[in-house]
Amino acid sequence: MGMNPFSKMYIPKRTVVSASEAFKSGFYLKPHNLSPHYAVIEAMHGAGALSGRTRAKWVDRLNWAAESVNFRGFQLSVPWGLYEKGAAGGDFSNLDYLEDVVDELGANGKYVMLMSHQFREFRNTDVSSLGVDNQMRYLLPEDLRTHQGMVNSIDCLTSLGETIRSVTGTPADALGVNGDYAYNATTNMLYGPKAGGIWPAGIDLNTNDPRKHWLWDNAYAYSKFVSGAMGFDMKIYKPALRTRMAAFQQAVADRFNNKPHVIAITTTESPAGEPIYLGAAAGGIVSDGYDATAGAVNVATNVHRAMLTGKTTVLQATRPKFPNKIFAQDINVPVSTINYVKEYFDQAQANKMGATSSDTVWWSNSLKGPDEPTKGCLVRMSENSSVMPIISQWQQWCWDSYLSGSPNITSTQDFLDRFQNVFDMATVGNATTGFGLDAHMVIIQLETAMGIWVGGGTYSAAQSGGPPPIPVVVPSLKDWLKAKFVAEGITDGSGGLNSTRPQYVTMID
């Protein structure tokens, strides 16, 4: 009796995937967070852990991908925290669930990018009240989620040597000097820093302590622009953590490197969130020995430098594990902090990697930075498309008119214009974008606040200094793209993107 090809024990004879097979130009869909991983999440965390992201929703996304040959497949997250288990780690059997999803896509003629290097976890709500397991269950395996204690804003300010003045009401402007803080222990209100001789409005630490979080051994918290929200970065500068991650990446490679319909390995975005607190001596908590301050600091102790070194060390070690795949770093380090973009690109080329960026926008000087040595990630991507696989990503920032100088959207036509401009930015550029990425692939985040993919909702367009926001009907990006493909006769799966294979696809070609 022959071996069952669907058995997990079956080892296919095919051991080489060519560069032509790994290179599939076109559009890929990104289900928000962990939508396809329904089985493993519910198995580990119980029914209801998906918060409504069910099998039925995954079927919807499969159907969307089937609507056009140019929707080539999916980018799927591979969160380390879900796929390694065991009291001391080392159990990768949960990858069975992911393999089932990947094989399902392959059977439907779709391709897969696996985001197996997830160095950070975003959160949209305050996590300080959650239990240890739930705060970062996707980022790190359970045995690595150890914490040293709860830290709050007063602990942090004390550890930084800030002057904190005790008050019984609100601080009078005559109190203290610029840079001081004031704290009312009765109401748990924090004021400061004082600036221009004036005390700002207080922060109610009972409801919104900006620095309140668990202090972790292997991750740190960073604040987001959403009030009270926090995310987590992996302390990838720790050698022991890198060793454990290498074992996980090997397990992923053993499963997926020789699957022809798995074409790429990708990472989360490159910047490290600014640490709320790294561990310097509050309440007896041991310091990691790193400084979060950007600028002219000791490179040996700066956390941004340590994170860069840790990530590049991991990626250089992991690249040979996936010799048959596109291996693309998400490179979106802003030039506004410490610019390591050139270093990322230099090591990417040296290791035959591609590049992607989480935001395909043209209005951000932080991502453009046109002059050496601060030339930004988007400009470098546009200059290297003949050498590196270039993957453009369309996420929330592409559509939101509230953030970082983005063009205002006040009508449905403005959305349609934005669709065309973002497409042009990903391809050849136009008079508005100024330049184009000449991208080979596009990843579209399906779930956004405005429901861009399916359309039909409303967007509250801001009116600067004027009347209340205008409700704008949001058109469907999916339908816009499908119509564009038909109108322009694009039937080869490329989606109108750059279909010329770049130099660095696989390592064995």
Secondary structure, DSSP 8 states (H G I E B T S, - for coil): ----TTSTT---S-----HHHH---EEEEE-STTTT-HHHHHHHH-TTTTTT--HHHHHHHHHHHTT-TTEEEEEEE--HHHH-BSTTS-B-TTHHHHHHHHHHHHHTT-EEEEEEE--EE--SS--TTS-HHHHSTTTS-GGG--EEEEE-HHHHHHHTT--EEE-SSS--TTSS-TT-EEEETTTTEEE---BTTB----EETTT--TT-EEEESSEEEEE-SSTT-EEEEE-TT-HHHHHHHHHHHHHHHHHHTT-TTEEEEEE--S----BS----SSTT----S-B---SS--TTTBHHHHHHHHHHHHHHHHGGG-TTSEEEEE----TTS---HHHHHHHHHHTT-EEEES---SS-HHHH--STTS--HHHHHHH-TTTS-EEEEE-HHHH-SSSTT-----SHHHHHHHHHHHHHHHTT--TTTSS----SEEEEES--TT-TTT--SEEEE--TTSSS-EEEE---HHHHHHHHHHHTT--SSSTTS--S--S-S-S--
